[in-house]
Amino acid sequence: MNTFLLFGSIFMFIGVGMGAFGAHGLAEFLANAGREGTFDTAVRYMVYHGLALIAVGILSEISSAPVLNWAGWAFFIGGLIFSGSLYILIFAGLRWMGAITPIGGVFFLAGWVCMIIYAIQSS
C-alpha cells in the first residue's frame, strides 16, 4: 500500500467534499458566522497538501529517499492540525483552536523543506 497516495486521496476527497458542502449546504451558516474566509483557507490548504501527498506517493514509487517519507508525514500531520483545527474552530466554535493552526503551518513548511532537500539530492 502506498500510504501517502492514500492519505493524499483522502485529503482530496475531504477537501472537495467540504468545498462543495461549503459552497452549497453551509453557505448561509458560514456567512452568518463570518467564517467564509477561514473555511476557504482550511479547504484550500487541505487540497494543496492532498496534492503534495499524492506527489510524495508517486515519487516514493521511484525513490526510497528517507526525506520523502519525512515530507509525507509532515504534510499529513500539517493537514490534520492546520485544516483540522480550522474546521473545529468553525463548527464547534472553539476559538482557541486558532492558536493551534500555526503548528500545522510549521509542519507544512517542514514538508516543503524536505521536498527542497529531495530535489537537490536527486539532481
C-alpha positions as a printed Julia matrix, in Angstrom:
123×3 Matrix{Float64}:
   0.0    0.0    0.0
   1.21   3.47  -0.85
   0.42   5.34   2.37
   0.97   8.85   1.07
  -1.04   8.27  -2.09
  -3.84   7.02   0.15
  -3.58   9.97   2.56
  -3.43  12.42  -0.34
  -6.51  10.9   -1.92
  -8.37  11.1    1.41
  -7.34  14.75   1.82
  -8.56  15.48  -1.71
 -11.86  13.7   -1.06
 -12.43  15.68   2.14
 -11.28  18.95   0.56
 -13.52  18.62  -2.49
 -16.44  17.45  -0.37
 -16.03  20.24   2.17
 -15.62  22.8   -0.62
 -18.83  21.69  -2.3
 -20.7   21.49   1.01
 -19.4   24.94   1.98
 -20.49  26.46  -1.32
 -23.98  24.99  -1.08
 -25.17  23.49   2.19
 -23.1   25.63   4.55
 -23.06  28.94   2.69
 -25.61  30.63   4.95
 -24.09  29.2    8.15
 -20.6   30.36   7.16
 -21.84  33.81   6.15
 -23.79  34.25   9.4
 -20.79  33.12  11.43
 -18.42  35.35   9.44
 -16.24  32.29   8.75
 -16.24  32.09   4.94
 -12.58  33.08   4.71
 -11.5   30.68   7.43
 -13.4   27.82   5.81
 -11.94  28.64   2.39
  -8.43  28.63   3.86
  -8.97  25.24   5.54
 -10.29  23.69   2.33
  -7.63  25.26   0.11
  -4.72  24.1    2.25
  -6.19  20.61   2.59
  -6.41  20.35  -1.21
  -2.93  21.81  -1.78
  -1.39  19.34   0.61
  -3.51  16.47  -0.64
  -1.85  17.09  -3.99
   1.53  17.31  -2.25
   0.89  13.94  -0.59
  -0.05  12.42  -3.94
   3.2   13.77  -5.4
   5.16  12.27  -2.5
   3.37   8.97  -3.04
   4.27   8.95  -6.72
   7.88   9.97  -6.07
   8.22   7.27  -3.42
   7.47   4.68  -6.11
  10.69   5.67  -7.91
  12.87   6.65  -4.95
  13.43   5.34  -1.46
  14.93   8.62  -0.2
  14.11   8.95   3.52
  13.48  12.67   3.09
  10.39  11.82   1.01
   8.99   9.87   3.95
   9.63  12.86   6.21
   7.92  15.16   3.7
   4.88  12.9    3.51
   4.44  12.69   7.27
   4.97  16.45   7.63
   2.29  17.18   5.01
  -0.1   14.69   6.61
   0.36  15.94  10.17
   0.26  19.53   8.94
  -3.05  18.91   7.19
  -4.6   17.31  10.24
  -3.51  20.13  12.52
  -3.93  23.1   10.15
  -7.19  22.3    8.41
  -8.5   20.2   11.27
  -8.1   22.98  13.8
  -9.85  25.43  11.47
 -12.75  23.03  10.9
 -13.11  22.6   14.67
 -12.95  26.37  15.17
 -15.71  26.88  12.59
 -18.08  24.07  13.56
 -17.54  23.79  17.31
 -16.86  27.47  17.92
 -13.7   26.71  19.87
 -11.81  29.91  19.16
  -8.67  28.7   20.96
  -8.17  26.19  18.14
  -6.95  29.13  16.07
  -3.85  29.16  18.27
  -3.05  25.58  17.19
  -3.39  26.24  13.45
   0.13  27.72  13.02
   1.64  24.45  14.28
   0.13  22.78  11.22
   1.65  25.53   9.1
   5.08  24.75  10.53
   4.61  21.1    9.55
   3.66  22.21   6.02
   6.82  24.29   5.81
   8.89  21.38   7.1
   7.41  19.18   4.39
   8.34  21.7    1.72
  11.88  21.95   3.12
  12.1   18.16   2.81
  10.93  18.41  -0.8
  13.6   21.04  -1.49
  16.23  18.75   0.02
  14.93  15.86  -2.1
  15.1   17.99  -5.24
  18.7   18.99  -4.51
  19.77  15.46  -3.59
  18.15  13.89  -6.64
  19.79  16.19  -9.17
